[in-house]
């Protein structure tokens, strides 16, 4: 049985109800056309169990998707200076549950309303609606930024400041296509390249210096 995120259960229930109504009314063509959509809704909100805790010296991917950009940027809000940014784009077929890349304490939270540009674009990192979590870890700071996309209209971030979290714990999710930026210290070794696929909580994206 597929485990699903709580945020998706009303959507899944709605998809099933519509399918049942089409069947009850004998609208077989509509039912055939609708079933792939109903199945996709279940798949979109999947929240699979995966093996966590890759190690204290490793930083794991906060999202399923594909690395679209790696660069050094100025991050004034939490790092107060330079950081390396790994941008992961999630398409509508990826798992959209986000998870913490390392053990630590949530030390910073910020939500910014904004635009809904294509999440893979560079401007999306600054201009789109986003929710940011700063993590103080035993090895240094990490920052995770959930960014809305063209059709994403809801960002869920679970934990308030002061929450102790573990590598692989659920951070939240973004509904219907989006991007996650992970900021790591300049001294950390980046282990992925642009174009690489990532699996949330499993792909090691960086190593502490």
Buried (B, 14 or more C-beta within 10 A) or exposed (E): EEEBBEBBEEBBEEBEEBBEEBBEEEEEEBBEEBBEEBEEBBBBBBBEEBEBEBEEEBBBBBBBBBBBBBEEBEBEEBBEEEBBBBBBBBBBEBBBBBBBBBBBBBBBBBEBEBEBBEBBBEEBBEBBBBBBBBBBBEBBBBBBBBBBBBEBEEBBBBBEEEBEBEBBBBBBBBBBBBBBBBBBBEEBEBBBEEEBEBBBBBBBBBBBE
